[in-house]
Amino acid sequence: MIKNHWYKPILFVAAIFCCIVVLQFIFSFGIKHNLNIKASYVSSHKINADVLILGPCEPLWMVAPNIITKKTKLSCYNLANSHSDFADNYLHLHLYLQNNKTPEYLLLFVTPESFDLNYNTFYSYRFSSFLNDTVIANTVKECDKGFYNLTKIPFMRYAYYSHQTFFNVLQGWKHYLTKKTLPYYADGFEPPAKIVWDNHYENLKKKYPKGYSFTFDSLREKYLYKTLLLCKEKHIKVIMYESPILRETTANQPNRADFIQQINFIAKNMDFPFISFQNLPMAEDKKQYLSPMVTTLQGSYQFSDTLAGYLNSFLKK
């Protein structure tokens, strides 16, 4: 009897393996067709903007491309992603350039918080469907080695962060089956939520009564340089900028000026301008902010107009 059933364990293992392969296809297809995932959208659709906006939450919620376009007559797309670090930004720019014409200008958000590991992070799962790309694979390996090593196991590139990928897969299949052509936010700008000021800053003061000193991370600096060098290679004119931060919060950051000096050094070293908009009147008005670094929708429109004006003056030089 045992001899007659020797093949059953093999069939069982084969069935499990086939299911895993099918699951990997389902997840990969869904994510690549999810238009609300910027990595998927920019790598499969033509945008060909004259101006790109890149960075984490602040530009995502504070820079409206339609205002940039209205003032400069240049097409614009917001490539920023929430809570993203420089490595995340670098890979999104890499994917964009593979499928779109090279933009003339890049507005790159850089601030002291950008170099501190307590702010923003690298989201490996955003690139799970693009690991066949050598640049992406090497970056993921450097920034999240534990995850990268597991991606050699079938389906683990999706299962490891399944709480982040599952809904995106379902939404991607919905976009495909309904023949959706544009993401929910077509120009990449996400208007900030209509919420009132929270107590984030008050909690921060309680946690750090002597102030919060930023810590410099060399890997963050490395990927800022990689982003700038990629722009040099592609002849993209970069404007590094810092949007206005509620002024009362900066008093609790004793080494902020040192980090601004370091950003200025990097900008000068790469021959790109860096502009900090900390002297804007809106930086004094708490009603313009949802948090120390993110403005209300009205504040975002106001800052977008200021940034567009600066870009317009830059164009006339």
Salt bridges, closest charged atoms under 4 A:
ASP50 OD1 - LYS101 NZ 3.53
ASP85 OD2 - ARG220 NE 3.66
ASP88 OD1 - HIS92 ND1 3.01
ASP88 OD2 - ARG126 NH1 3.04
GLU113 OE2 - ARG256 NH1 3.02
ASP133 OD2 - HIS94 NE2 2.93
GLU142 OE2 - LYS222 NZ 2.65
GLU202 OE2 - LYS286 NZ 3.46
GLU242 OE2 - ARG256 NH2 2.68
GLU284 OE2 - ARG247 NH1 2.17
ASP305 OD1 - LYS71 NZ 3.09
